[in-house]
Amino acid sequence: MGDNRPVTLHLVIEAGSTAAPYEQLRAQISEQARSGALPVGYKLPTVRGLAEELGLAPNTVAKAYRALEGDGVIETRGRHGTFVAAAGAAAERRAASAAQAYAEEVRRLGLPRAAAASAVEEALRAVYGD
């Protein structure tokens, strides 16, 4: 039997954050979509509606939506709106492709495997903040 709980998009834009508002928006929607808090097919608010709700410029929301669409997290269906896409598999394919390209590049550069892995770990630490 399906889950009948209402789905709510929960977004908080922190003015004092070092992350730009569009990046905060992108990250929060992405996380909620990937965690299942926003199910596949969930209709997102319009750009103007969300901008108004969050007190952001419409261009800020549009930039986040474009980035999310590029990441395969959401899809725009013309006048029908913007929806959460089935992004899990697409994200994994893109990550695998990026990893393959990285591996080929570091091999061309002559870096040993340990140095290549160390570079990835450092980059992940910088991005994830741990």
C-alpha positions, -999 to +999 in steps of 0.1 A: +000+000+000+013+035-009+024+062+014-003+088+016+016+114+036+017+149+020+050+158+004+064+192+014+093+210-002+113+223+027+139+250+018+159+274+039+182+300+024+207+312+049+217+348+043+250+345+061+261+313+044+293+312+023+273+293-003+254+314-029+216+313-026+213+294-059+238+268-047+219+264-014+187+259-033+203+235-057+219+214-030+187+212-008+164+202-037+190+177-049+194+161-015+156+159-009+151+143-044+179+118-039+168+109-004+133+103-015+118+131+006+107+145-028+094+115-048+099+111-086+072+130-103+068+156-076+059+190-092+081+218-081+069+254-077+072+277-106+104+298-107+085+330-099+064+313-072+095+298-054+114+331-058+086+350-042+082+324-014+119+325-006+125+362-012+149+355-040+153+370-075+136+348-101+170+345-119+185+329-088+158+302-088+161+298-125+198+293-122+193+266-096+167+248-117+190+249-147+218+233-127+194+207-113+181+199-148+217+196-160+224+172-131+194+151-141+176+158-108+146+176-123+130+178-157+110+206-172+080+196-192+072+228-210+041+246-198+032+216-176+059+225-151+091+212-135+092+178-118+116+156-098+132+131-123+143+096-117+178+109-111+195+081-092+206+061-122+215+092-142+236+106-114+255+073-110+261+071-148+275+107-148+297+100-118+311+069-134+317+088-166+335+116-147+356+090-128+366+073-160+376+106-176+396+115-145+414+081-144+423+084-180+436+120-175+458+112-145+472+081-163+482+104-193+498+128-168+518+099-154+505+102-119+508+070-098+475+055-087+481+065-050+486+102-060+454+101-082+434+086-053+448+111-029+438+140-052+402+127-053+401+124-015+414+159-010+388+173-035+360+154-018+371+167+016+371+202+003+336+199-013+320+180+016+338+199+043+351+169+062 
